Amino acid sequence: MEKDLTCLTLEQLESLVVTLGGKRFLAKYLFSFIHGKNTQQIDDITPLPKAFRDKLIGQGYCIGRIQPADQLTDPDGTVKFVFALHDQNRIESVLLTDENDRKTLCISCQAGCRMGCTFCATGKLGFARNLTAGEIVEQVNQAVAICGKVNNVVYMGMGEPFDNYEATIDSIHILNHPDGHNIGQRHITVSTCGLPDSIRRFAGENLQVRLAVSLHAPDDDLRTKLMPVAGKYPIEQILRAVQGYQQHGGRRITMEYCMIEGINDADHHARSLARKLKGIHAAVNLIEYNPHSGCPFHPSSRNRIHQFRDRLAEAGIETMIRYKRGAGIKAACGQLGATQLEGLL
Ligand code: SF4
């Protein structure tokens, strides 16, 4: 899929068009028809001169689309899409609709993941490959075609966005562009397991995108047991990178914390977390853990989650609780790829 036009930002399309001897403004037609109108064939972009369409097709350019392979709806309204890629790898995206009918799409950036978090089905699956920017954006194109406008996009599906850095950044520019889906940068969240160099690099992109960091433990020993990558990047390093990011743009960070019974959910963990976050402009998302086969953990009780939240609140830390959604169709946090995983167990 080397010549997939879906992967290119408007600026990249402009360079391509000029290289092929066309007028720069023709790139706008390509971009808006591919991302705004979901056009399937280059030949259907009729505002482009026929000779130029023929040139693109003759040189092997195409509009790469991913194929919907399955769609499941949970009784709570959550929808999970399974998409087949051209090489038969499968990825999943999840659409959540809130009480105001606003839609958030959780998208994948890799087929599998190499971070190996022990509580995550995707991590257990292992890593197949990076997605292209086109395959990342296509999840939005397809969801919009099936379910209508998407208001928010979160990079919290399969894979680590900063382990596929360039494609992630290109896909943000494509999704944000007014001639495409026009999703405001503040309505896009990138969630990382905490790669300090990439957080620093991301600060330099000057995007208004929201950043979330998966912490899941208040100390390095426990965190390494849950997230092997923590052995390489201590929490202090991550928090220093986060502070640098905030000095650059002043934006609040969300710390993701998955509540696992008897592992990371005691009051002393909450107090320790609060101490760690002192001086950081951060809110904490407590995520109700979602069990799946192949993983021995259980979710904390709701009472425990509330107490944990109260300890953080006592320390002045704003805390939200994210209850399980879509667990019945294995669409909840940490469950993506669980069906593929069951097939392997
Ligand atoms: S939690 Fe995220 S980073 Fe960790 S293995 Fe799962 S997909 Fe990868």
Residues whose N, C-alpha, C, O or C-beta is under 5 A from the ligand:
A	BS01	SF4	C113 M115 G116 C117 C120 T122 G123 G157 M158 G159 E160 C193
